[in-house]
Amino acid sequence: MATRDSLPAKTAQQMAMDGDEPPPKYIVNNTTNYTKFGALEISPPFAPVPIIDISCLLSSSKQDDQETELAKLRSALSTWGCFQAVNHGLSDSYLDNVRQVIKQFFDLPLKEKQKYFRETGSVEGYGNDMTYSENQSQDWCDRLFLRILPEDQRKLRFWPENPSNLRETIDDYTNKIKSISFVIFEAMAKSLDLEKNSFSKYFMEERDVLQGRFILYPPCPVPEQVFGLKAHSDRSGITLLLQDPGVEGLQVLNDGEWYMVPVIRDAIFVNLGDQMQIMSNGIFKSPVHRVVTNKEKGRISVAMFTEPEPTKEISPVDVLVDEKRPRVYKTVKNYAVFNHECFQKGLVALDAVKL
């Protein structure tokens, strides 16, 4: 029988509600390994993250509009590695409802949420991330992490029954995110003059994986000393993030400088993951990003990660390798586990898979 990890003395949310100062394990100055990408900065300039019109990427759109948007997409992913997706077919009221349902879960009494606390050796469930080393910095957040697809791999003991519509909401949102992801994967291939299924066949088939990470970043009394989420790149193919319209917090690294990502109410923020940087042979970028905390306001985020079925081998697409652009990365398998371990240890997984 699986056993639960010992419950933390207090969650970040509890400490925020009680007005506690963050313990030393949360303070950035005590874990300098996590500042190698630059010091914690609460208010850097806003990033001019490109805005991509998803409706123009559809095969039914006008050819001129599609070609223009494909060129913008390629430019966005080769420079920033991310974009704001608009005209994706999901209404403001629908997205607000998704956020609200997740907020309702985090607003439950701790005793109710603890029913879903993650088990020993598992990342799934409610709580904080696993501890891999004594020097590991803790993030000022509480999260619910679920493997959503394939459906037969769901561990329903971690799926909250309260609020009563949470499971239904996640299911419906998953179906819509899959449809948007499929359009994006095909568009990325077209932007590189590849067969349209060159990427989607690795991430969008029946046994491929979709993970959900639903996160609460509570107010923090010392935001200049504590990360909401330390700097990392994603292990995914692509990540689709629904931001909180009430407060910024997500930052991206570009050319050695940190920028704050603006919040656009009706947009879904899309960032490339490491596995797409590998498959594009380094043409597309998987951006390093982090989350800072806010002294006055809490923040909810809903992140959905597309990943290949673990036994699939991921490598640069053959036609993207030539004399001018030699192969940059090794062939990898089950990269998700490797990346997660590197993230917790403050290491850069992409560097470890370079040739």
C-alpha positions, 0 to 999 in steps of 0.5 A: 500500500502506498504511503503518504509523505509526512505532512509539512509543518505548514503549507505556504498558504497557511504561513501566508494566512498566519502572517509567518515569515518564510523559514530559511529553506525558502530564502534565496540567499541561502541557496545561491545555486538557484540564482545562477540565471540572475538575482531575484528581481520583482519588477523587471521591464515587461516582455514584448512577448509576441501575440499569435492569432490561433484562428489564422493558423487553422487550415480554413483561414486565408492563405495570406493570413496563415503565412503571415502568422506562421512567419510570426510564430517561427520568429517568436519561437526562435527568439523568445520561445513563447507567445500569447495565444489569442482567438483560440476559441475559449471565451473570457467567461469560460477561462474565468470559470476554470480559474474559479474552480481551481481557486475554490479547491485551494480555498478549502480547509486544509483537512479537506485538501490533505486527503489528496496529499502526494504519496512518498516518491510521487510528484502527483497530488496536493502539496509542494515538490519532492525534496531531493537534497538538503540544499534544495530551495523550497518554492513559495507555492502550493500545488495540485499535480495530476496526470490527466492523459492517458485516462487509464493512468489517472490516479483518481485518489488524487483528483479532488471530489470537492468542489463537485465540478472540479473533475468535470471542469478539468476534463472539459478544459483538457479536451479544449487544450488538446485541440489548441495544442494540435493546431500549434504543433502542426503550425510549428511544423509548417513554419519550418517547412516540415510535414505537418505531423512531424511534431504532433505524432510525438505529442498528440497520439492516444498514449501520449501524456498530458499533465496538469499543474494547478498552483496557488502562489500565496502573498509573501511578506518578503517577495524580494527574498523568495521565489514562487517557482525557481528558474527552470525550463519546461520538460514538455513539448509545449506548455499552455498556461492560464495566468491570473488576470489579477497580478503578474508574476511570471518572468522569462529570461531573454539574452541574459535579461529577465522580463515580466510577462504581461497578463492578457485576460483572454490569452493563453500563454504558450511556451516551448518545452525542452523536447521541442528545442531538441526536435527542432535541433535548437532552432526553437528555444525552450525559455528559462522562466520563473515566478516571483511572489507578491506581497499583497496578492495571491495568484492562481495559475493553470499549467498544462504540459504536453509530453510524449509517451515515455518510451518514445525516442525524441531527437532532432528531425532529420531534415533539420540537420545538415552541414550548416546546422550539425546535430546539437542533441542526443536522442532521449527517452523518458526525458520528463523524469530526467528534467524534473530531477535536474530542476530540483537540483538546480541543474540545466537538463538541456545542457546534459543532453547536448552532443 
